[in-house]
């Protein structure tokens, strides 16, 4: 499967020009993944946003992978148009992984949301079809109510221990959290507001990458 840089993973918000600009700035600063999430958008609006983000991200940093939140149909449509869209991130109630894999093909990136020992354990049965797991919430967040209790720092090491797949921490993560999370063994952190609302999104991404590196060195 595709090699992924999951260290700094941006989840977008909004549907306007700023969303596209922040995605491009984050990619240029070294974000390895940009997930386009716009639950309030219509299908047509989401497709146009995905196409715009994909074009901007490819121009800023061709190594950054662009994923679509939830919507396998939109990811497939964008890929068929030739956009640099690399896959999808699925929630527990979205299209099953096996069906998404059949629709998107063997080379597509597929991520899956988890956040409990039971969900991570179940995801192990799909490890040949999934590329990484999102696990959260790290702390309660206004951008998404998963219904799962917050994991906190202490919640990640047990999940990492039972998973053969890389795990990304998500849920109101800030750059300041990155070092402590790195020490739990997660592959990276996903950020929404900490980058999207930052006065300098590129600086926020660079801070995450440097803080993660410091945390990883402390483990070594």
C-alpha positions in Angstrom: 0.0 0.0 0.0 1.0 3.6 -0.4 3.6 5.0 1.9 2.0 7.7 4.0 3.4 10.6 6.0 0.8 10.8 8.8 2.8 13.1 11.2 0.8 16.2 10.5 -2.7 15.5 9.1 -4.9 18.5 8.3 -8.7 18.1 8.4 -10.3 21.1 6.6 -13.3 23.0 7.6 -15.4 25.5 5.6 -16.0 25.6 1.8 -14.6 28.9 0.7 -11.4 30.2 -0.8 -9.7 30.3 2.6 -10.2 26.6 3.0 -8.3 26.0 -0.3 -5.6 28.5 0.7 -5.0 27.0 4.1 -4.8 23.5 2.6 -2.2 24.6 0.2 -0.2 26.5 2.9 -0.3 23.4 5.1 0.9 21.2 2.3 3.7 23.6 1.5 4.8 23.5 5.1 5.0 19.7 5.2 1.5 18.4 6.1 1.5 14.8 4.7 -2.3 14.5 4.4 -5.1 16.9 3.8 -8.5 15.5 4.4 -11.4 17.5 2.9 -14.3 17.6 5.3 -17.4 19.7 4.7 -20.4 18.0 6.1 -22.6 21.0 5.5 -21.9 21.1 1.7 -24.1 19.6 -0.9 -22.6 16.8 -3.0 -21.9 19.1 -5.9 -20.3 21.7 -3.6 -18.1 19.1 -2.0 -16.9 17.8 -5.3 -16.0 21.3 -6.4 -14.2 21.9 -3.1 -12.3 18.7 -3.4 -11.2 19.5 -7.0 -10.0 23.0 -5.9 -8.1 21.7 -2.8 -6.5 18.9 -4.8 -5.3 21.3 -7.5 -3.9 23.7 -4.9 -2.3 21.1 -2.8 -0.6 19.4 -5.8 0.8 22.8 -6.8 2.1 23.4 -3.3 3.5 20.0 -2.5 2.9 17.0 -4.8 3.9 14.6 -2.0 0.9 15.6 0.2 -2.0 13.1 -0.1 -5.6 14.4 -0.5 -8.4 12.4 1.0 -12.2 12.9 1.1 -14.0 12.6 4.4 -16.8 9.9 4.3 -17.8 10.3 0.6 -16.4 7.5 -1.5 -18.6 8.6 -4.4 -17.0 12.1 -4.4 -13.5 10.7 -4.1 -14.2 8.4 -7.0 -15.7 11.2 -9.1 -12.7 13.4 -8.5 -10.2 10.7 -9.3 -12.1 9.9 -12.5 -11.7 13.6 -13.5 -8.0 13.2 -13.1 -7.7 15.1 -9.8 -4.8 14.4 -7.4 -7.2 12.8 -4.9 -5.7 9.7 -3.2 -8.5 8.2 -1.3 -11.1 8.5 1.5 -11.4 8.5 5.3 -14.4 6.4 6.5 -16.4 6.6 9.7 -17.9 3.6 11.3 -21.3 4.3 9.7 -20.0 5.0 6.2 -19.7 2.6 3.3 -17.9 -0.6 4.4 -14.2 -0.7 3.8 -14.4 -3.6 1.4 -16.9 -1.8 -0.8 -14.8 1.4 -0.8 -11.7 -0.6 -1.8 -13.6 -2.2 -4.7 -14.8 1.2 -5.9 -11.5 3.1 -5.4 -9.0 0.4 -6.4 -6.0 -1.1 -4.8 -3.8 2.0 -4.9 -6.2 4.3 -3.1 -5.6 5.3 0.5 -8.4 4.3 3.0 -8.5 5.4 6.6 -10.9 4.3 9.2 -12.2 6.1 12.3 -11.8 4.2 15.6 -11.3 5.3 19.2 -11.9 2.3 21.5 -10.1 -1.0 22.0 -13.1 -2.8 20.5 -13.0 -0.7 17.3 -9.3 -1.0 16.9 -9.5 -4.7 17.4 -12.2 -5.0 14.8 -10.1 -2.9 12.4 -7.3 -5.5 12.7 -9.6 -7.8 10.7 -9.5 -5.2 7.9 -5.7 -4.5 8.0 -5.2 -5.8 4.4 -7.6 -3.2 3.1 -7.1 -0.2 5.4 -4.0 2.0 5.4 -4.3 3.8 8.8 -6.7 4.4 11.7 -7.9 7.7 13.1 -8.5 7.4 16.9 -10.3 9.9 19.0 -11.5 12.1 20.4 -8.3 13.1 22.1 -10.4 15.7 24.0 -14.0 16.8 23.5 -14.3 18.9 20.4 -17.1 21.2 19.0 -16.4 20.1 15.4 -17.5 16.5 15.8 -19.5 14.6 18.4 -18.4 10.9 18.1 -20.3 9.8 21.2 -17.0 8.2 22.5 -15.3 9.3 25.7 -12.1 11.4 25.3 -9.0 9.3 25.2 -6.5 11.8 26.6 -2.8 11.0 26.5 -3.2 7.8 28.4 -5.7 6.3 26.0 -3.4 6.0 23.0 -0.7 3.6 24.1 -3.1 0.7 24.6 -4.6 1.3 21.1 -1.2 1.4 19.5 -0.2 -1.8 21.3 -3.0 -3.9 19.7 -2.8 -2.4 16.2 -0.6 -3.3 13.3 -1.9 -0.2 11.5 -0.5 3.3 12.1 -2.8 5.4 14.3 -3.5 9.1 14.1 -4.7 11.0 17.1 -7.6 13.4 16.5 -10.0 15.5 18.5 -9.1 19.1 19.4 -5.4 18.4 19.2 -3.1 21.4 19.3 0.6 21.8 18.3 1.4 21.8 22.1 0.0 18.3 22.4 2.2 16.8 19.7 5.2 15.8 21.8 3.2 14.0 24.5 1.2 12.2 21.8 4.3 11.2 19.9 5.6 9.4 23.0 2.5 7.2 23.0 3.6 5.7 19.7 1.0 7.3 17.4 2.1 7.9 13.8 0.8 11.5 13.9 -1.8 14.0 14.8 -4.8 15.3 13.0 -5.7 18.9 13.5 -8.7 21.0 12.4 -9.1 24.4 14.2 -5.4 24.5 15.3 -4.5 24.9 11.7 -7.6 26.2 9.9 -8.1 29.0 12.4 -4.4 29.8 12.9 -3.2 33.3 11.8 -0.3 31.5 10.2 -1.3 28.0 9.2 2.1 27.1 7.8 3.8 28.0 11.1 1.3 25.8 13.0 2.2 22.9 10.7 5.9 23.5 11.2 5.4 23.6 14.9 3.6 20.3 14.9 6.3 18.6 12.9 9.1 20.0 15.1 7.3 19.1 18.3 6.5 15.6 17.1 10.2 15.1 16.3 11.2 16.2 19.8 8.7 13.9 21.3 9.8 10.9 19.2 13.5 11.6 20.1 12.6 11.5 23.8 11.2 8.0 23.3 14.4 6.9 21.5 
